[in-house]
Amino acid sequence: MSQGVIQPELQIIGRQNFTLYGKFHRANVLDKQATREALGIVTAETRAGYNIVIDESAEGGWRYEATQTVDDLRETLVAQVKSRAYALLALTDWYVTRQAETAEAVPAEVTAARAAIRTASNTNEAALAAIADYDEMLIWSAIWPE
């Protein structure tokens, strides 16, 4: 085995036996840092929203690469916000249907709760529109009324 040779097709996830450069190894050889270094194995911490990409010009021979663009991630999160708002409103839709069919008023607390859900949805979407940083968007969390 020569130093600096990268075998990008090999990913060892969890404890499993593996073959490296044509030689079989048991999973327990990875238990010791010295053994990993001798084999030229680099441990990369997985990060949500990123893939690990082999890049010989990068320090350590690899780098993180976002799994999607900021705009794509924003679109996904906005869709999740809209879906959550839809689901929350659906819980009280029967009040609105009853009012349309029987003229019985929707209770004020239900009307207020529905308005709060719509406001929260709009506020969450505006917050997402204001975020330009990928990492910040990954840790963003929607805020919903109780």
Residue pairs with C-beta under 8 A, 6 or more apart in sequence:
1 20
1 21
1 39
1 40
3 40
4 40
4 61
5 21
5 40
6 54
6 56
6 61
7 20
7 21
8 54
10 18
10 20
12 18
12 30
12 41
15 27
15 28
15 30
16 27
17 24
17 25
17 26
17 27
18 24
18 25
18 27
19 25
20 39
20 41
25 39
29 35
29 36
29 39
30 36
30 41
36 42
36 43
42 60
42 61
42 62
44 52
44 60
44 62
46 52
47 64
48 138
49 66
49 67
49 68
49 73
49 134
49 135
49 138
50 64
50 65
50 66
50 67
51 64
51 65
51 66
51 67
52 62
52 63
52 64
52 65
53 62
53 63
53 64
53 65
54 61
54 62
55 61
55 62
55 63
66 73
66 134
68 76
70 131
70 132
70 133
70 134
70 137
73 134
73 137
73 138
74 128
74 129
74 131
74 137
77 128
77 137
77 140
77 142
78 125
78 128
80 142
81 121
81 124
81 125
81 128
81 142
82 121
82 125
84 121
84 142
84 144
85 117
85 118
85 120
85 121
88 117
88 144
89 114
89 117
89 118
92 106
92 110
92 113
92 114
95 106
95 107
95 110
96 106
98 104
98 106
99 105
99 106
113 145
116 145
117 144
117 145
120 142
120 143
120 144
120 145
123 143
124 142
124 143
127 140
128 137
128 140
131 137
131 140
